[in-house]
Amino acid sequence: MFNLSSIVQKAHSLIDLNASSSSISSDNSTSKAALFRLQFRLPDSQTPLQDITAEFSFAPSSAARGPAHNQDEKSRSHDRSPAYVGKLHLSENFLCFSTQSTSFHPSASLQSSTAFNGQTHGAGPAGNGFTLPLVAIRRVERLQTQNTLFALSITTSNGFIAPEPRTPAGQLQKLTLQLAGSRQACEKFCDGLKRGLRDATRDAGNLKAIVPQCYSEYLLSEKAAKGTDKPDTVPKNAPDGGLGLLFRYPGDARKTRDKSKMRLWAEYMRENGRNVTLVRQPTFTRLFRVGLPNRLRGELWELTSGSLYQRLQKPSLYADTLAKFDGRESLAIDEIEKDLNRSLPEYAGFQSDEGIGRLRRVLTAYSWVNAEVGYCQAMNIVVAAILM
């Protein structure tokens, strides 16, 4: 049997090595913008425009807490909601918050940063917080508070992007941000946020194209709640959950406790948002250590690696690339064809035309998008593990 975990660990180490090397310039100074992108796994087009110290609080929806809670408990829920102090960052298309210190010195320029004051050092999202695309924000309201000059209530698009959105008011995802700084600094940050939200409206079509493809949308939908979504059955009208939906996932579902993992992740996403609106709380890291359910594995890999945000900016890149180079030949494609039937042949999915076709399309598209690399040996094994 093949060892899927070792393949994933090796791929992750290669990704981090490549990302770290790309953020260092010829004079060994690290770009502040590159460190910012690495910390929150953002596309290369993003730069840190503004940042400010803020307190972030987030109360789970009443539907997530269940009907057993009475009205008095609901009225006190805000007092019990966790509050995190950290840095709030604004880029061209994203609003990011993390309790973990950033990897660049406050006085660093966008071009270089020679001193570090944080713990992440560009190693990806850490601490509690969120990476929220501006296009996923439905409403921003200023709250009247006695303690702070500026407090914002942000309502996200969580639950509104599905083909048939049915999100009662009690299930709205609302984030509360209390900005800490001078009036001038707070107003400057809010003005930048307002401009970003205005510009983000042009990406609404991208959001509507990507979010319905996420399995979490189906998992929390009414159809999934009423149906019998068992680990060994293929749910109707569900997004693609990998070849495992067609040819079974590797391992014994009972031994891996896949159903229990799915229930835990569904509960977390119901309280803390899903896909592009997910909020990182301490339970998020613990759930990763427990393990990922097979059907959510691809989405969560995309989310934590940042590839979901890249796909949000160019949702049709994959299909457009295949269409553009259809019928074209190259040395990379010749090498790909040689390795297709040697890609985890013990798995039933790669003994079928469906599995081989998916593997061929992904490797071919990548070879054209990244022509400098094209294709190299063992890439078929990495892609095959991701497609399962």
Secondary structure by P-SEA (a helix, b strand, c coil): cccaaaaaaaaaaaaaaaaaaaaccccccccaaaaaaaaacccccccccbbbbbbbbbbcccccccccccaaaaaaccccccccbbbbbbcccbbbbbcccccccccccccccccccccccccccccbbbbcccccccbbbbbbcccccbbbbbbccccccccccccccccbbbbbbbbbccaaaaaaaaaaaaaaaaaaccaaaaaaacccccaaaaaaccccccccccccccccccccccccccccccccccccaaaaaaaaaaaaaaccccccbbbbcaaaaaaaaacccccaaaaaaaaaaaaaaaaaaccaaaaaaaaaacccccaaaaaaaaccccccccccccccaaaaaaaaaaaaaaaaaacccccccaaaaaaaaaac
